[in-house]
Amino acid sequence: MHLEVLLPFRIFAAKTGVSRIVAETREGSFGLLPHRLDCVAALVPGILVYETEADGEVFLAVDAGVLVKSGPNVMISVRRALGGSDLGRLHAAVEQEFLALDEHEQRTRAVMAKLESGFLQRFAKFRHA
């Protein structure tokens, strides 16, 4: 398989000869082998594993994103990704950097939720008037 891990502003990794990929979704981990049917999956922050003959097993910490398999091509688009050989450090990076929302993002989400609920309330009143 040909694997590309895409970040918003660059290609993080492009590998050929990938023999297997393991990714995490809300439903749990799932694996991709070269002859699996095409699919699309929403990824959650976690550890992505892929294997090539040259590199062996490679671990990447990835943020939320999307995986698309089309024929032999697998494209993974995520917000952030980190590589490394120490699985413990990668797991800690997922917990600290990808799962924890910073204060600004929390405030932004709270404001957006208030705006959305206010809009829906006004729309419901308008519809019933």
C-alpha positions in Angstrom: 0.0 0.0 0.0 1.0 3.6 -0.4 0.4 5.7 2.8 0.3 9.5 3.1 -0.2 11.3 6.4 -1.2 14.8 5.7 -1.2 17.8 8.1 -3.0 21.1 7.3 0.1 22.7 5.8 2.4 19.8 4.8 2.9 16.1 4.1 4.0 14.5 7.4 4.9 11.1 5.9 4.7 9.4 2.5 5.6 5.7 2.5 5.3 3.0 -0.1 5.4 -0.8 0.5 3.2 -0.5 3.6 2.1 -4.0 4.6 -0.4 -3.1 7.3 -1.9 -0.1 9.1 -3.7 0.0 12.5 -5.7 3.1 13.3 -8.1 4.2 16.1 -11.8 5.3 15.7 -14.6 5.9 18.2 -15.5 2.2 17.9 -12.0 1.0 18.6 -8.9 0.0 16.6 -9.1 -1.5 13.2 -6.5 -2.8 10.7 -6.0 -2.3 7.0 -4.3 -4.9 4.8 -3.4 -4.4 1.1 -6.5 -6.2 -0.3 -9.1 -4.7 2.1 -12.1 -3.1 0.5 -12.0 0.7 0.1 -13.3 2.6 3.2 -13.5 5.9 5.0 -13.0 6.3 8.8 -13.1 9.1 11.3 -10.0 8.9 13.5 -9.7 9.9 17.1 -6.5 11.0 18.8 -4.4 8.0 19.4 -1.5 5.9 18.1 -1.3 5.0 14.4 0.8 2.0 13.5 2.1 1.1 10.1 4.6 -1.5 9.0 7.0 -1.6 6.1 9.7 -4.1 5.2 12.4 -1.4 5.3 11.3 0.4 8.5 9.6 -2.4 10.4 6.8 -1.2 12.8 6.4 2.6 13.0 4.3 4.4 15.6 2.8 7.9 15.1 0.8 9.9 17.6 -2.1 11.5 15.6 -4.8 14.0 16.4 -8.4 13.6 15.2 -8.8 13.3 11.4 -10.0 11.2 8.5 -8.6 8.0 6.9 -9.5 7.2 3.3 -8.5 3.9 1.6 -8.9 3.8 -2.2 -7.3 0.8 -3.9 -3.7 0.6 -2.8 -3.7 4.2 -1.6 -4.3 5.2 2.0 -4.5 8.9 2.8 -4.8 10.1 6.4 -5.5 13.7 7.1 -5.0 14.9 10.7 -4.5 18.2 12.6 -1.3 17.2 14.2 1.1 14.2 14.2 4.2 13.2 16.1 6.6 10.4 15.3 8.9 8.5 17.6 10.2 5.1 18.7 9.2 5.4 22.4 5.6 4.2 22.6 5.2 5.5 26.2 6.2 9.1 25.1 3.9 9.0 22.2 1.0 7.9 24.4 1.8 10.7 26.8 1.9 13.2 23.9 -1.6 12.0 22.8 -3.0 12.6 26.4 -1.2 16.0 26.9 -1.3 17.6 23.5 -4.2 16.1 21.6 -6.9 15.3 24.2 -6.5 18.3 26.4 -8.2 21.4 25.0 -6.4 24.6 25.6 -8.2 27.4 27.4 -8.8 29.4 24.3 -10.4 26.6 22.4 -12.7 25.8 25.4 -13.8 29.5 25.5 -14.3 29.5 21.7 -16.4 26.4 21.9 -18.5 27.8 24.7 -19.2 31.0 22.8 -20.1 29.0 19.7 -22.5 26.8 21.6 -24.3 29.9 23.0 -24.6 31.5 19.6 -26.0 28.3 18.1 -28.5 27.8 20.9 -29.6 31.5 20.6 -30.0 31.2 16.9 -32.1 28.0 17.2 -34.3 29.6 19.9 -35.0 32.6 17.7 -35.6 30.5 14.6 -38.1 28.3 16.6 -40.0 31.5 17.7 -40.0 32.9 14.2 -41.3 29.6 12.7 -44.2 29.4 15.2 -45.1 33.1 14.9 
